[in-house]
Amino acid sequence: MKTHEVFNQVSAYENINLFETDRLLSELVKKNEAGWAMPQLKAYGQKLGTTEWIEKGYLANKHTPVFHSHDRFGNRIDFIEFHPAYHEIMALAFESGLHSLPWTENRKGAHLARLGLDYMHAQNESGSGCPVTMTFSCVPAIKNHLPQADEWLSKILSNKYDPANKPHTQKAGLTIGMAMTEKQGGTDVRANTTQAKPTGRAGAGEAYTITGHKWFCSAPMCDAFLTLAQTENGLSCFLMPRWLPDGTKNTWQIQRLKDKLGNRSNASSEIEMKNAIGWLLGDEGRGVPVIIEMVAMTRYDCMIGSSGLIRRGVAEAVHHCAYRKVQGELLINQPLMQNVLADLCLEAEAALAMTYRASVCLENSDNEAEQLLLRLLMPIGKYWITKRAAPLLVEAMECQGGNGYVEQGIIPRLYREAPVNAIWEGSGNVQCLDVIRAIGKAPQTLDVFISELDSSSGVNPIYDKYLTDLKNKLSQIGTTPNQARRFTENLAVAMQAAQLIKSGNHFVADAFCQSRLSNNPGLLFGNLPDGIDYKSIITRFIPILI
C-alpha cells in the first residue's frame, strides 16, 4: 500500500573505492616508498567498497560464531562454526598479505602498504582483524625464540587461508592466536597461575606440559597460540598447538565463547588446559620479554584498526550530510554542521598521520633513533587513537540522526567495535604507565620524541608555543603517576600536530593546532574556532568531489 513518496533519504555509502577516496592515505603512499603497492591498494579499496563485500561484513557479524564441543558421535572436537562470509573475508585478507607483507616483501614501503590494506580492512569488517593481526605479530617472537621456527614460519607466512580443524602438519597455511590473561590477573600476567613442566629436557624449543586456564583466548580456531605459564624459573612463553604433530588433539578445551559488546564476528573464548603440549620460546622466566615482541605489534594494529574505524565513521557522516536536506538546505552547507564535520575530519587525518609515523619507524628497524621513537609512539598512539574512536563515532552517528542509530547502517557496528582496541593489549592506564616507565628506563626515548616534534617547528606559531610549554613540563614526567594520562595526551596531540604539519596540508594542520593546542579547546567535537576553512577540510572526505 503506497501512502507517501520516499524522498530526502540518502543512498548507502557503497560502491566507492576506499583507497582513492582517502586523500591522506593516497598522498602518503605517493610521497613515500610504497608506490609499488599502489595497484594492490587500489584493488583492495575497490573490492571492499562494493555492496557485495560490505554485505559480507554484515553477514559475518549477524551470524556470530557457534561453538560445538563434541561431534554427533560424542567425540570432543572443540570446533567453532562461522558464517561462510567470515571465511571469505579471512581468505581475502590472507591472499592480500595482511598477515605477512612486511615479512615477505623485502623492499621499502612494505609496512606502509600493509598499513593501507589493514586500515581499509578495518573499515569493512574488524572482527577478522584479530586473527590476522596475531598471525602477523607473532612472527618476530617465533623467529627470534623458537629453534624450530622455520617449520612454522613457512606456513604462517603463506597466503593460503585454511580454516580446517586438523593438525598444522596437514595444512598449507596457518593462523596464530594468543592466550595470556587469567581470571585473577587480567593485564597483570605475572599473577598467572598456569603451570608448565618439561616433558624431558628443559630449554628453548623443548616440549612442556601446560596445566591451567585462560580467561581470554583470542580466536580459538587458530592453529596454535602464544601462551604464558609458570615454570621453575618464572613466567615463560610457549607455542601451544591446537593439534599435536601425531594427529591427536592437544589436551586443551574451550569452555565457552565470550558474549561480547562488539567484535561479534570473532570468537573469543575461555579455555582449560590439562597437560597440554607447548614448546618453550626463549628461556624459562623470560615470558614477558618474549610476548612483548608480539604485543608491541598488536598495539600498532590497534592504532591501525581504530584509525580505520574513525575514517569510516567520518566518511559515512560526511556522505549523509552531503545529500540530506534540513529546512530546504543541505546539511553540509549549514555552518554548525560544517563545524562538526570539519572537526571529525581533522581527527581522522590526525589518527592516520600518527599511525603512519609508526609505520616509518617499523620500516627503519636498523635505525636506533627510529626504534627509540617507536618505543613511545606505540603506547601513546595506542592509548590516544583508540580512546578517541568511540566518542567520534557517537558524533558521526548523531550526524545521521535516527538513521545512524539503526542497525542496518554500519556506524552502530563501528561504535561497538571501538572499545576492544582500547581494552585489548593493555587498557588506557597500562599504556600511560608504560610511557612513564619507558622514559624512566631510557630517557633518550623522550629526547628522540622531542627531536621529532622539533622537526615540525617554525611553521605554526600555535604549535611552537605548545611545544615550548610542553618542554617546560617534561621534568614532571614520572614524578606524578596520577597525571600519566595528561602527559600522554599532551605528547599524543603534539605528535599528531607535528605529522599533520609535515603532511603539507596547511589548512588541515592549522585547524588542528587551533582546535587542539590552543588555551581554550572545545570539550566536544564541533567547537572549531572562527576562521577555519571548513569546506576545504570537508571536501577531502567527499568522494564525488575527488
PEWO-V185173 format. One record per residue. N is the residue number from 0. RES is the residue in one small letter. PHI is phi in degrees with one decimal (NA if undefined). Layout:
N:RES:PHI / N:RES:PHI
This chain:
0:m:NA / 1:k:-93.9 / 2:t:-115.0 / 3:h:-162.2 / 4:e:-94.6 / 5:v:-85.4 / 6:f:-149.6 / 7:n:57.2 / 8:q:-108.3 / 9:v:-89.2 / 10:s:-68.1 / 11:a:-65.2 / 12:y:-83.1 / 13:e:-152.9 / 14:n:57.9 / 15:i:-126.9 / 16:n:-95.8 / 17:l:-63.9 / 18:f:-84.8 / 19:e:-67.9 / 20:t:-91.0 / 21:d:-107.1 / 22:r:-60.8 / 23:l:-65.8 / 24:l:-60.0 / 25:s:-60.9 / 26:e:-65.2 / 27:l:-63.0 / 28:v:-66.7 / 29:k:-66.2 / 30:k:-76.9 / 31:n:-114.1 / 32:e:-96.0 / 33:a:-109.8 / 34:g:-57.0 / 35:w:-61.7 / 36:a:-91.4 / 37:m:-54.0 / 38:p:-59.1 / 39:q:-67.2 / 40:l:-64.7 / 41:k:-63.5 / 42:a:-65.1 / 43:y:-67.7 / 44:g:-63.4 / 45:q:-66.6 / 46:k:-66.7 / 47:l:-69.2 / 48:g:-87.1 / 49:t:-79.2 / 50:t:-56.7 / 51:e:-59.2 / 52:w:-80.5 / 53:i:-64.9 / 54:e:-64.3 / 55:k:-61.1 / 56:g:-62.6 / 57:y:-61.5 / 58:l:-63.9 / 59:a:-64.3 / 60:n:-91.2 / 61:k:-72.6 / 62:h:-100.3 / 63:t:-73.1 / 64:p:-58.6 / 65:v:-121.2 / 66:f:-92.6 / 67:h:-118.9 / 68:s:-75.1 / 69:h:-132.3 / 70:d:-84.0 / 71:r:-70.9 / 72:f:-96.3 / 73:g:96.1 / 74:n:-80.4 / 75:r:-71.5 / 76:i:-123.4 / 77:d:47.1 / 78:f:-108.3 / 79:i:-115.1 / 80:e:-95.2 / 81:f:-115.9 / 82:h:-66.5 / 83:p:-53.0 / 84:a:-62.2 / 85:y:-62.8 / 86:h:-65.3 / 87:e:-65.2 / 88:i:-66.4 / 89:m:-62.4 / 90:a:-61.7 / 91:l:-62.9 / 92:a:-62.1 / 93:f:-73.2 / 94:e:-61.4 / 95:s:-89.8 / 96:g:80.3 / 97:l:-63.6 / 98:h:-95.1 / 99:s:-142.6 / 100:l:-50.4 / 101:p:-67.3 / 102:w:-86.8 / 103:t:-109.6 / 104:e:-99.7 / 105:n:-87.0 / 106:r:-157.4 / 107:k:-60.7 / 108:g:97.1 / 109:a:-65.0 / 110:h:-67.5 / 111:l:-67.2 / 112:a:-60.7 / 113:r:-66.0 / 114:l:-53.8 / 115:g:-61.0 / 116:l:-64.7 / 117:d:-67.8 / 118:y:-63.0 / 119:m:-72.5 / 120:h:-60.0 / 121:a:-64.3 / 122:q:-73.4 / 123:n:-100.0 / 124:e:-157.6 / 125:s:-88.8 / 126:g:-59.5 / 127:s:-67.9 / 128:g:-66.5 / 129:c:-64.0 / 130:p:-66.4 / 131:v:-64.2 / 132:t:-70.0 / 133:m:-69.8 / 134:t:-65.4 / 135:f:-64.7 / 136:s:-80.3 / 137:c:-74.4 / 138:v:-58.5 / 139:p:-59.0 / 140:a:-64.3 / 141:i:-69.3 / 142:k:-61.7 / 143:n:-88.0 / 144:h:-130.9 / 145:l:-114.5 / 146:p:-55.7 / 147:q:-92.6 / 148:a:-57.5 / 149:d:-58.5 / 150:e:-59.2 / 151:w:-88.9 / 152:l:-65.1 / 153:s:-59.8 / 154:k:-94.3 / 155:i:-63.7 / 156:l:-86.9 / 157:s:-67.1 / 158:n:-89.4 / 159:k:-96.8 / 160:y:-96.6 / 161:d:-129.7 / 162:p:-83.3 / 163:a:-60.2 / 164:n:-91.1 / 165:k:-151.9 / 166:p:-57.6 / 167:h:-63.7 / 168:t:-68.3 / 169:q:-103.8 / 170:k:-120.1 / 171:a:-89.8 / 172:g:-140.7 / 173:l:-125.7 / 174:t:-118.6 / 175:i:-122.5 / 176:g:-114.4 / 177:m:-144.2 / 178:a:-140.4 / 179:m:-117.1 / 180:t:-80.9 / 181:e:-124.4 / 182:k:-54.3 / 183:q:-82.0 / 184:g:-115.2 / 185:g:59.9 / 186:t:-62.4 / 187:d:-79.2 / 188:v:-68.3 / 189:r:-68.6 / 190:a:-86.3 / 191:n:-59.7 / 192:t:-110.8 / 193:t:-56.3 / 194:q:-109.7 / 195:a:-133.0 / 196:k:-131.2 / 197:p:-66.1 / 198:t:-80.1 / 199:g:-153.7 / 200:r:-71.7 / 201:a:-97.2 / 202:g:134.3 / 203:a:-56.5 / 204:g:84.7 / 205:e:-84.6 / 206:a:-82.8 / 207:y:-130.0 / 208:t:-96.5 / 209:i:-119.6 / 210:t:-132.3 / 211:g:156.8 / 212:h:-142.2 / 213:k:-136.3 / 214:w:-74.2 / 215:f:-132.1 / 216:c:-118.7 / 217:s:-78.8 / 218:a:54.3 / 219:p:-69.7 / 220:m:-86.7 / 221:c:-66.6 / 222:d:-83.3 / 223:a:-160.5 / 224:f:-138.1 / 225:l:-82.5 / 226:t:-137.0 / 227:l:-114.4 / 228:a:-152.9 / 229:q:-84.6 / 230:t:-115.5 / 231:e:-58.9 / 232:n:-103.5 / 233:g:110.6 / 234:l:-64.6 / 235:s:-132.9 / 236:c:-109.2 / 237:f:-134.0 / 238:l:-102.4 / 239:m:-109.7 / 240:p:-81.0 / 241:r:-72.7 / 242:w:-120.0 / 243:l:-86.7 / 244:p:-58.0 / 245:d:-80.7 / 246:g:94.2 / 247:t:-91.5 / 248:k:-77.3 / 249:n:-65.1 / 250:t:-88.4 / 251:w:-131.0 / 252:q:-130.9 / 253:i:-79.6 / 254:q:-86.7 / 255:r:-170.6 / 256:l:-93.4 / 257:k:-74.7 / 258:d:-94.9 / 259:k:-99.5 / 260:l:-59.4 / 261:g:-136.4 / 262:n:53.4 / 263:r:-71.1 / 264:s:-72.7 / 265:n:-94.2 / 266:a:-88.1 / 267:s:-122.1 / 268:s:-140.5 / 269:e:-108.9 / 270:i:-132.7 / 271:e:-120.6 / 272:m:-124.1 / 273:k:-131.0 / 274:n:58.2 / 275:a:-70.1 / 276:i:-88.2 / 277:g:-146.2 / 278:w:-104.4 / 279:l:-69.4 / 280:l:-99.6 / 281:g:73.0 / 282:d:-95.0 / 283:e:-59.4 / 284:g:82.7 / 285:r:-111.7 / 286:g:-63.6 / 287:v:-66.7 / 288:p:-58.6 / 289:v:-69.3 / 290:i:-68.4 / 291:i:-61.8 / 292:e:-62.1 / 293:m:-81.8 / 294:v:-62.0 / 295:a:-57.8 / 296:m:-73.7 / 297:t:-71.2 / 298:r:-63.9 / 299:y:-60.7 / 300:d:-68.9 / 301:c:-63.3 / 302:m:-62.4 / 303:i:-62.9 / 304:g:-60.7 / 305:s:-68.5 / 306:s:-60.4 / 307:g:-66.5 / 308:l:-61.2 / 309:i:-60.9 / 310:r:-57.6 / 311:r:-66.2 / 312:g:-62.3 / 313:v:-67.4 / 314:a:-61.0 / 315:e:-63.8 / 316:a:-66.0 / 317:v:-64.5 / 318:h:-58.6 / 319:h:-60.1 / 320:c:-70.1 / 321:a:-71.9 / 322:y:-124.6 / 323:r:-90.6 / 324:k:-103.1 / 325:v:-130.8 / 326:q:55.6 / 327:g:80.4 / 328:e:-124.2 / 329:l:-57.1 / 330:l:-56.5 / 331:i:-68.0 / 332:n:-97.2 / 333:q:-91.3 / 334:p:-53.3 / 335:l:-68.7 / 336:m:-67.2 / 337:q:-59.3 / 338:n:-62.5 / 339:v:-62.9 / 340:l:-63.4 / 341:a:-63.1 / 342:d:-63.6 / 343:l:-63.5 / 344:c:-61.9 / 345:l:-60.0 / 346:e:-63.8 / 347:a:-65.7 / 348:e:-66.9 / 349:a:-65.5 / 350:a:-62.4 / 351:l:-68.2 / 352:a:-62.3 / 353:m:-71.9 / 354:t:-62.8 / 355:y:-58.7 / 356:r:-62.6 / 357:a:-64.9 / 358:s:-65.5 / 359:v:-64.4 / 360:c:-59.7 / 361:l:-65.5 / 362:e:-63.3 / 363:n:-107.0 / 364:s:-66.9 / 365:d:-96.0 / 366:n:-102.1 / 367:e:-61.3 / 368:a:-62.4 / 369:e:-63.8 / 370:q:-72.7 / 371:l:-66.1 / 372:l:-62.5 / 373:l:-61.7 / 374:r:-57.1 / 375:l:-92.1 / 376:l:-60.0 / 377:m:-60.7 / 378:p:-68.7 / 379:i:-66.1 / 380:g:-65.5 / 381:k:-61.9 / 382:y:-63.9 / 383:w:-75.0 / 384:i:-66.2 / 385:t:-68.3 / 386:k:-69.8 / 387:r:-79.3 / 388:a:-64.7 / 389:a:-62.1 / 390:p:-63.6 / 391:l:-63.7 / 392:l:-67.9 / 393:v:-62.3 / 394:e:-66.9 / 395:a:-63.0 / 396:m:-62.1 / 397:e:-65.7 / 398:c:-60.9 / 399:q:-91.6 / 400:g:64.4 / 401:g:-59.2 / 402:n:-61.3 / 403:g:-72.3 / 404:y:-89.2 / 405:v:-89.6 / 406:e:-66.2 / 407:q:-71.2 / 408:g:-87.9 / 409:i:-89.0 / 410:i:-62.7 / 411:p:-56.9 / 412:r:-69.3 / 413:l:-60.6 / 414:y:-64.2 / 415:r:-67.1 / 416:e:-75.1 / 417:a:-58.1 / 418:p:-63.6 / 419:v:-62.9 / 420:n:-68.7 / 421:a:-76.5 / 422:i:-86.7 / 423:w:-63.3 / 424:e:61.0 / 425:g:100.1 / 426:s:-73.9 / 427:g:-55.6 / 428:n:-62.8 / 429:v:-60.4 / 430:q:-66.0 / 431:c:-67.7 / 432:l:-67.9 / 433:d:-66.9 / 434:v:-59.8 / 435:i:-62.6 / 436:r:-63.6 / 437:a:-62.6 / 438:i:-67.2 / 439:g:-66.0 / 440:k:-78.2 / 441:a:-139.4 / 442:p:-55.3 / 443:q:-65.1 / 444:t:-62.5 / 445:l:-69.6 / 446:d:-59.6 / 447:v:-67.6 / 448:f:-61.1 / 449:i:-65.9 / 450:s:-61.5 / 451:e:-64.2 / 452:l:-64.6 / 453:d:-60.4 / 454:s:-66.3 / 455:s:-105.3 / 456:s:-78.7 / 457:g:87.4 / 458:v:-111.2 / 459:n:-123.8 / 460:p:-63.9 / 461:i:-65.4 / 462:y:-62.2 / 463:d:-60.5 / 464:k:-66.8 / 465:y:-60.7 / 466:l:-65.8 / 467:t:-61.5 / 468:d:-64.1 / 469:l:-62.8 / 470:k:-59.9 / 471:n:-69.3 / 472:k:-94.8 / 473:l:-63.5 / 474:s:-65.1 / 475:q:-83.8 / 476:i:-62.0 / 477:g:96.0 / 478:t:-86.7 / 479:t:-131.8 / 480:p:-60.5 / 481:n:-67.0 / 482:q:-103.1 / 483:a:-61.3 / 484:r:-67.9 / 485:r:-63.8 / 486:f:-60.4 / 487:t:-64.1 / 488:e:-61.7 / 489:n:-61.0 / 490:l:-66.4 / 491:a:-66.0 / 492:v:-68.4 / 493:a:-64.9 / 494:m:-67.4 / 495:q:-62.3 / 496:a:-62.4 / 497:a:-59.7 / 498:q:-73.0 / 499:l:-67.8 / 500:i:-61.4 / 501:k:-69.3 / 502:s:-67.6 / 503:g:93.3 / 504:n:-91.2 / 505:h:-66.1 / 506:f:-68.5 / 507:v:-72.9 / 508:a:-61.4 / 509:d:-63.5 / 510:a:-65.7 / 511:f:-64.0 / 512:c:-63.9 / 513:q:-63.6 / 514:s:-89.8 / 515:r:-107.8 / 516:l:-110.9 / 517:s:-77.8 / 518:n:-75.1 / 519:n:-134.9 / 520:p:-71.2 / 521:g:-68.1 / 522:l:-87.2 / 523:l:-126.8 / 524:f:-66.2 / 525:g:97.8 / 526:n:-115.4 / 527:l:-64.3 / 528:p:-72.0 / 529:d:-62.3 / 530:g:93.3 / 531:i:-76.2 / 532:d:-84.5 / 533:y:-56.3 / 534:k:-62.7 / 535:s:-64.0 / 536:i:-70.0 / 537:i:-67.1 / 538:t:-56.4 / 539:r:-65.3 / 540:f:-108.9 / 541:i:-102.9 / 542:p:-55.3 / 543:i:-68.8 / 544:l:-100.3 / 545:i:-96.3
